[in-house]
Amino acid sequence: MKYEVVIGLEVHAELSTKSKAFCSCSTTFGADPNTQCCPVCIGMPGVLPIMNKKALEYTIRAGLALNCSIAKHTKWDRKNYFYPDLPRACQISQYDMPVCQKGYLDIVADEKAKRIGINRIHLEEDAGKLLHDPYMDHTLVDLNRSGVPLIEIVTEPDLRSAEEAKVFLENLRTILQYIDVSDCKMQEGSLRCDVNVSVRPEGQEEFGERTEMKNLNSFRAVYRAIEYEASRQISILEEGGKILRETRRWDDGLGRSFAMRTKEQAQDYRYFPEPDLPPVEIDDEWVEMIRKDIPELPAQKQKRFVEEFGLPEYDAEILTTSIDLARFFEKCVEIYQNPKTVSNWLMGDFLRLVNERNIEISDVPVSPENLASLLRLIDSNVISGSIAKTVFEDMFDTGRDPETIVEQKGLKQISDKDELVQIIRKVIEDNPKSVEDYKKGKKKAMGFLVGQTMKATKGRANPQLVNTILLEELDK
């Protein structure tokens, strides 16, 4: 029997506000444990929360960017559960009246366009963080994150493969970064994902029983977890077993999931209206102001890059996957008016080094001005294309300008014809067999001699001039 996988996502994105959702504590990442908390966010008795208007504005902005309708009236609810990192034993969240509803995000996965429905986006506060010490056999709690505002984006069960889920998350992250509501740094916990997976026989309309895997913090983990869980459920059904509705923990190191507890239902959380926060009326005029402030989104920017800069669609798609990369490209093109050359460098050596060094594009020490200077050095034949790659890697690691690197390392291109003639004659003298092969019409021999010349000059010889002189010397 063939089975269809059904996937729904619950994505949590921490908002980039300077203060927490219901108090004035800082949200800066990386502070010493328990130094950014107060009686409100650690749940002391008798304290009163105050709504952060900027957090609500960011929630509306995300909803508009994801084609949601915005509620005119919303309220806050208490979601009750007991866990060591939740000092009040309840979380201020939203239950039946979320800020945003019924949106969608269009994706292209497995070469097919598809619209993924978004059920809701609601605003809530984050919990603290538990730090498990395997050596001391105890757990510590850090409440700096407690009360940080986050939005939960809940999709419809429209996803049908791990690839679709991965593409959806990549596109969602890009949009949230473009509209500047979240930095979405998964390694810092700013973007986390719960995955609901079920399987059903192909053709069956009724959904199968689902399981949920909590707090996946990388696209790779989401992909692998879905593949594993779908396979696990199919195996159980094939053996005549029954899928239990449960919450499972994904272990990325082992590549498998483990049962944690039975899956909670809404009634298990005993939602009730938050008595310390009044409901909110959202004015249409305010929503329109937020809508007008939304910047150019990835799909619009991609289209403009093709039309304005004449880039291939593939280039435009890659360059717009990150707002920082898109901004870097545009700034560079303002200085160096050859968009395709800039695109080639960004998609090639730039992104290669970003991945190898495992850093954020915003942290790259190379400025658009310095990349433009490097490209001009190539155009003016001061350095060759191959030497430029060496210079760029130095720029990437040190942040130095290319002119300084070229000067200090003696990397200027050799374009003096008399100097190159002497070097090439020596190469010809040292490689009589290759010369003979060239005379017999073997094209590879010419390439070998060019390579030997470049080796002799440590890559500094002008390649075009080398080819010209070699042909002249070989034809004598």
Number of C-alpha atoms within 10 A of each C-alpha: 7 9 15 18 25 22 25 23 25 23 22 24 26 26 28 22 20 15 20 30 29 22 19 19 21 17 23 15 12 8 11 9 14 15 12 21 22 18 13 20 30 20 19 12 9 7 13 15 16 15 16 16 12 18 26 21 16 24 23 26 25 26 26 19 20 23 16 23 15 24 18 14 13 19 18 27 23 20 22 19 14 12 13 14 20 22 17 19 14 19 23 24 24 23 18 13 16 19 26 27 22 18 21 19 18 15 20 14 16 11 7 8 10 16 13 20 22 25 17 24 28 25 28 26 20 26 25 21 17 14 11 12 10 8 6 7 7 9 11 13 15 18 24 28 26 28 29 28 29 28 29 23 23 21 22 18 19 18 22 16 19 23 19 21 24 20 17 22 20 15 20 21 21 21 24 22 21 23 20 18 23 23 19 22 17 16 10 12 18 18 25 23 25 19 23 21 26 25 24 20 16 11 9 10 8 8 14 18 16 20 23 25 24 17 19 23 18 18 19 12 19 26 19 16 24 26 17 16 23 21 14 15 24 22 12 12 14 10 9 9 11 11 17 13 16 16 22 21 17 25 13 15 7 7 11 16 18 11 14 13 11 13 15 12 8 10 9 11 15 13 21 14 18 17 11 12 16 13 14 15 11 17 12 12 9 11 18 11 11 16 16 9 11 15 13 13 17 23 15 11 18 22 15 15 21 16 13 9 15 13 18 13 14 10 18 23 19 15 24 23 20 21 22 16 20 22 14 21 19 18 15 22 20 13 13 18 12 14 18 15 12 21 21 12 17 21 14 11 15 21 14 13 17 15 12 8 12 9 11 12 17 12 9 17 14 23 17 20 16 19 24 20 18 23 20 14 20 16 12 9 16 21 25 22 20 12 19 19 15 14 22 24 15 16 22 21 13 12 15 17 20 22 16 12 16 20 10 10 9 10 21 20 22 20 18 11 15 9 11 20 17 10 19 23 15 13 19 18 11 12 14 11 12 18 19 13 14 18 14 10 10 13 11 12 19 20 14 15 21 19 16 19 25 18 12 15 15 12 21 22 27 22 20 10 15 23 16 11 17 20 11 11 12 15 8 5
